[in-house]
Amino acid sequence: MTRLIETLCIVAWLGIMISVGYVVAPVLFSHLDKETAGNIAGELFHIVSYTSLIAAVILFIISCMRYGVKKFSGSVSAYCLYVGIFTILINEFLITPVIVALKTGQTHKLALLLGDNFMLWHGISQIIYLITVLIALIFTFFLSETPCKTGRCECSSKL
């Protein structure tokens, strides 16, 4: 059962990020005016952030249960989840509020420190988004190797 949940979380995390970020948003901007497309894309990216965050946390919990916190915490997969969760949180709660403030003509403390160029902040957000997608892909690749160092893995037989 945990393998099914794990698979669903990976599919949800990667699927929603790739589909919304690299398919839906570009289509919105190619068919709608910038303001409408931006508003819809913004709402979709909030959904992506929360879905990705929930999926990553569930994957972390499942992996800790499967391998034990001590064994899992130092693995490549664990570091991928740490970085993935961190990048999601940074984008949703640090970068996105700056973008929204700049878009609506308001001031934001972070924008005052680093500049109020909307495209700069949008670019930073896009880079962080891409890093998160790549981290999710790396996690998926290394998951099958987590964290059994021997040729035989007794961990999967526990489930």
Phi and psi in degrees as a GROMACS rama.xvg file:
@    title "Ramachandran Plot"
@    xaxis  label "Phi"
@    yaxis  label "Psi"
@TYPE xy
-68.5887  -30.9211  THR-2
-62.9205  -39.0805  ARG-3
-64.9938  -46.2152  LEU-4
-62.8823  -42.759  ILE-5
-59.9663  -46.5926  GLU-6
-62.5213  -44.062  THR-7
-62.3467  -38.9831  LEU-8
-66.2877  -42.0222  CYS-9
-64.0764  -45.1526  ILE-10
-62.4845  -42.3704  VAL-11
-63.7483  -47.4137  ALA-12
-61.7238  -57.5461  TRP-13
-69.1573  -42.7972  LEU-14
-61.418  -47.3638  GLY-15
-70.9061  -36.9277  ILE-16
-66.4428  -46.7943  MET-17
-69.4094  -44.6541  ILE-18
-67.0133  -45.1528  SER-19
-74.4795  -46.0981  VAL-20
-71.0129  -34.5074  GLY-21
-118.203  -1.00797  TYR-22
-125.328  -60.6126  VAL-23
-65.5195  -50.7716  VAL-24
-60.2578  -46.661  ALA-25
-60.8893  -36.6934  PRO-26
-65.9799  -41.8148  VAL-27
-57.138  -46.8573  LEU-28
-71.3036  -22.0948  PHE-29
-84.3325  -17.8569  SER-30
-114.791  -14.654  HIS-31
-122.049  165.376  LEU-32
-67.4535  157.613  ASP-33
-58.352  -40.5034  LYS-34
-66.4745  -48.4783  GLU-35
-63.6736  -46.3169  THR-36
-60.9045  -42.2761  ALA-37
-63.638  -41.0423  GLY-38
-64.6661  -45.0902  ASN-39
-65.7999  -45.3659  ILE-40
-61.1142  -40.4524  ALA-41
-58.9133  -45.0468  GLY-42
-63.4245  -41.8531  GLU-43
-63.5554  -39.1696  LEU-44
-68.5904  -28.735  PHE-45
-63.9939  -44.5377  HIS-46
-61.5184  -42.6956  ILE-47
-60.0868  -45.3474  VAL-48
-60.9671  -48.904  SER-49
-69.1695  -39.0956  TYR-50
-64.0451  -45.0135  THR-51
-63.8667  -42.0388  SER-52
-63.3343  -46.2394  LEU-53
-61.7983  -44.3655  ILE-54
-62.2972  -44.5344  ALA-55
-64.754  -40.6258  ALA-56
-66.345  -41.8407  VAL-57
-62.5133  -42.382  ILE-58
-61.2164  -39.5991  LEU-59
-62.5325  -46.3469  PHE-60
-63.5739  -46.1408  ILE-61
-61.4203  -43.8643  ILE-62
-64.9053  -39.7294  SER-63
-64.6866  -39.3862  CYS-64
-66.9687  -41.4195  MET-65
-69.1706  -47.279  ARG-66
-104.089  -13.1789  TYR-67
89.5332  143.673  GLY-68
-61.2908  -42.7374  VAL-69
-62.6195  -46.9138  LYS-70
-69.8563  -41.7694  LYS-71
-72.8468  -35.9573  PHE-72
-59.4114  -25.9633  SER-73
-100.231  5.76416  GLY-74
-82.6073  163.084  SER-75
-60.5966  -40.982  VAL-76
-60.1573  -40.7667  SER-77
-63.7204  -44.5122  ALA-78
-63.3302  -35.9662  TYR-79
-61.8859  -43.3709  CYS-80
-66.6501  -40.9191  LEU-81
-58.2796  -50.2765  TYR-82
-66.678  -40.365  VAL-83
-60.869  -47.6507  GLY-84
-63.1472  -43.1289  ILE-85
-60.9853  -45.5072  PHE-86
-67.5541  -36.058  THR-87
-63.2766  -46.7837  ILE-88
-63.4827  -43.1878  LEU-89
-60.3481  -47.4113  ILE-90
-66.2739  -43.6433  ASN-91
-73.9569  -42.0116  GLU-92
-106.78  -7.19737  PHE-93
-117.505  -50.2937  LEU-94
-80.8533  -47.211  ILE-95
-58.0619  -42.7062  THR-96
-60.3019  -33.1381  PRO-97
-66.9695  -44.7427  VAL-98
-60.8102  -44.8183  ILE-99
-62.991  -43.1244  VAL-100
-62.1661  -45.6828  ALA-101
-64.8809  -37.8298  LEU-102
-65.5948  -35.1344  LYS-103
-94.7931  4.67744  THR-104
80.3251  14.775  GLY-105
-93.6391  170.11  GLN-106
-100.663  152.463  THR-107
-137.414  138.351  HIS-108
-56.8295  -41.5622  LYS-109
-67.4032  -37.1783  LEU-110
-66.3549  -33.902  ALA-111
-67.5196  -33.7815  LEU-112
-75.8534  -42.3186  LEU-113
-110.584  -0.830024  LEU-114
112.49  149.776  GLY-115
-108.853  36.2533  ASP-116
-87.1577  111.576  ASN-117
-55.9498  -45.1266  PHE-118
-65.9663  -33.1107  MET-119
-61.7593  -49.4124  LEU-120
-66.5407  -37.4524  TRP-121
-63.8608  -41.1686  HIS-122
-64.1831  -42.2093  GLY-123
-59.9761  -43.983  ILE-124
-61.673  -42.0762  SER-125
-64.1444  -39.9377  GLN-126
-65.467  -43.8806  ILE-127
-63.7518  -38.925  ILE-128
-61.6586  -46.3603  TYR-129
-62.8897  -41.8044  LEU-130
-59.6394  -42.1012  ILE-131
-62.948  -42.4406  THR-132
-62.1076  -45.3426  VAL-133
-63.7019  -38.7855  LEU-134
-63.0087  -42.4756  ILE-135
-62.4543  -39.0835  ALA-136
-65.5837  -43.2276  LEU-137
-63.4343  -42.7026  ILE-138
-56.3661  -46.5245  PHE-139
-60.979  -41.0709  THR-140
-65.3037  -44.868  PHE-141
-85.2397  -10.2835  PHE-142
-57.7226  -40.5315  LEU-143
-67.4873  -17.5888  SER-144
-100.386  0.215607  GLU-145
-79.8824  140.702  THR-146
-100.073  24.4797  PRO-147
-68.3317  115.636  CYS-148
-84.3845  -22.5985  LYS-149
-84.6095  171.796  THR-150
-68.3657  -27.8029  GLY-151
-108.953  137.067  ARG-152
-111.033  114.436  CYS-153
-82.261  -15.5864  GLU-154
-60.7638  -44.5379  CYS-155
-69.6278  -20.8556  SER-156
-75.7441  -15.6266  SER-157
-68.8199  -26.2655  LYS-158
